[in-house]
Amino acid sequence: MPAPTSLTASALHAGYPGEEVLRGIDLELRGGEPPLGLLGASGAGKTTLLATLSGEHRPTHGRVTWDGREVAKLRGKERRRFRAAVRFVSQYAMTIADPRETVRSRLELAAKEARKGGRTHAVSPAEMLAAVGLPEHLLARTMRTLSGGETQRVALATALATRPEILVLDEPLTAVDPTTRTQVAATLAATIERLGIGTLIASHDVDLLRRLCPRIAFLGDGRLLADGTLDEVLARTEHAPIRDLAEANPVAVQRFR
Ligand SMILES: Nc1ncnc2c1ncn2[C@@H]1O[C@H](COP(=O)(O)OP(=O)(O)OP(=O)(O)O)[C@@H](O)[C@H]1O
């Protein structure tokens, strides 16, 4: 069996004109490993990091590599392979979906594109809906008829349908109510583990990250300030951004102590 794919950030800097957001990030995601959670205050740069890892935003210094190849330099067929293998589900993923399209055609199109990118083991649409806790009959519905939480879960199912090697999720279940979120987190975790997908999940939801991610990295001041279990990370109160988060979430933090 080939070694699991890795996606690596090395001394990564990225930002926007006049604003350096990431200032030296080292991180590795590998297929077959448990999901890594990413915590950080609003504006800390979580989305910027996820977009840069996924090749959607260019680093200013340092690099992102996919199995040793620099992502910013991938072209043509290699770039298509990368885009099929490393899937980014943004907070706004489905705002670009055609509202008249059915859920089935959305999932089938994703799987077809993935096959063009060399992913031959796409998963059936019904199976992927089940993985995000949605019933099969939703396949016949058009995107415009879905609730916010259903839309968000279809975005996740669309990424899973391509059976990626690496999944990069930005606030994946914010539009889903807390009870459903807990159930979906469990099925999602099982699917990610079964398919061996290396996953990075950025969220403000401490509870969700605790459920999904045995390891958490904390982004603050442009760097990864701490990494470990949730408890280990939240104990690093010498870092002001971690102290602020722990103080702002006393119930969530306490529940898991
Ligand atoms: N396209 C852009 N142009 C200029 N600045 C941007 C752009 N996108 C993000 N920023 C800025 O970069 C910083 C980091 O933003 P980012 O969205 O990565 O943070 P975040 O941790 O994901 O925040 P949140 O948790 O609120 O989603 C913020 O100060 C933001 O205003």
Ligand as a Chemical Component Dictionary entry (heavy atoms), coordinates in Angstrom:
data_LIG
# 
_chem_comp.id                   LIG 
_chem_comp.type                 NON-POLYMER 
_chem_comp.pdbx_formal_charge   0 
_chem_comp.three_letter_code    LIG 
# 
loop_
_chem_comp_atom.comp_id 
_chem_comp_atom.atom_id 
_chem_comp_atom.alt_atom_id 
_chem_comp_atom.type_symbol 
_chem_comp_atom.charge 
_chem_comp_atom.model_Cartn_x 
_chem_comp_atom.model_Cartn_y 
_chem_comp_atom.model_Cartn_z 
_chem_comp_atom.pdbx_ordinal 
LIG N1  N1  N 0 -9.664  39.239 1.269  1  
LIG C1  C1  C 0 -9.153  39.889 2.319  2  
LIG N2  N2  N 0 -8.572  41.105 2.168  3  
LIG C2  C2  C 0 -8.034  41.766 3.218  4  
LIG N3  N3  N 0 -8.027  41.292 4.483  5  
LIG C3  C3  C 0 -8.611  40.097 4.696  6  
LIG C4  C4  C 0 -9.196  39.323 3.636  7  
LIG N4  N4  N 0 -9.686  38.185 4.160  8  
LIG C5  C5  C 0 -9.410  38.226 5.482  9  
LIG N5  N5  N 0 -8.776  39.381 5.802  10 
LIG C6  C6  C 0 -8.299  39.771 7.150  11 
LIG O1  O1  O 0 -7.351  38.799 7.583  12 
LIG C7  C7  C 0 -7.514  38.544 8.976  13 
LIG C8  C8  C 0 -7.743  37.058 9.198  14 
LIG O2  O2  O 0 -9.004  36.700 8.635  15 
LIG P1  P1  P 0 -9.544  35.206 8.625  16 
LIG O3  O3  O 0 -10.847 35.232 7.926  17 
LIG O4  O4  O 0 -8.480  34.320 8.099  18 
LIG O5  O5  O 0 -9.716  34.943 10.199 19 
LIG P2  P2  P 0 -10.552 33.799 10.944 20 
LIG O6  O6  O 0 -9.706  33.339 12.083 21 
LIG O7  O7  O 0 -10.980 32.776 9.978  22 
LIG O8  O8  O 0 -11.796 34.625 11.464 23 
LIG P3  P3  P 0 -13.317 34.138 11.782 24 
LIG O9  O9  O 0 -13.190 33.166 12.915 25 
LIG O10 O10 O 0 -13.983 35.424 12.180 26 
LIG O11 O11 O 0 -13.872 33.534 10.527 27 
LIG C9  C9  C 0 -8.652  39.419 9.456  28 
LIG O12 O12 O 0 -8.098  40.596 10.013 29 
LIG C10 C10 C 0 -9.410  39.736 8.172  30 
LIG O13 O13 O 0 -10.044 41.000 8.257  31 
# 
loop_
_chem_comp_bond.comp_id 
_chem_comp_bond.atom_id_1 
_chem_comp_bond.atom_id_2 
_chem_comp_bond.value_order 
_chem_comp_bond.pdbx_ordinal 
LIG N1  C1  SING 1  
LIG C1  N2  SING 2  
LIG C1  C4  DOUB 3  
LIG N2  C2  DOUB 4  
LIG C2  N3  SING 5  
LIG N3  C3  DOUB 6  
LIG C3  C4  SING 7  
LIG C3  N5  SING 8  
LIG C4  N4  SING 9  
LIG N4  C5  DOUB 10 
LIG C5  N5  SING 11 
LIG N5  C6  SING 12 
LIG C6  O1  SING 13 
LIG C6  C10 SING 14 
LIG O1  C7  SING 15 
LIG C7  C8  SING 16 
LIG C7  C9  SING 17 
LIG C8  O2  SING 18 
LIG O2  P1  SING 19 
LIG P1  O3  DOUB 20 
LIG P1  O4  SING 21 
LIG P1  O5  SING 22 
LIG O5  P2  SING 23 
LIG P2  O6  DOUB 24 
LIG P2  O7  SING 25 
LIG P2  O8  SING 26 
LIG O8  P3  SING 27 
LIG P3  O9  DOUB 28 
LIG P3  O10 SING 29 
LIG P3  O11 SING 30 
LIG C9  O12 SING 31 
LIG C9  C10 SING 32 
LIG C10 O13 SING 33 
# 
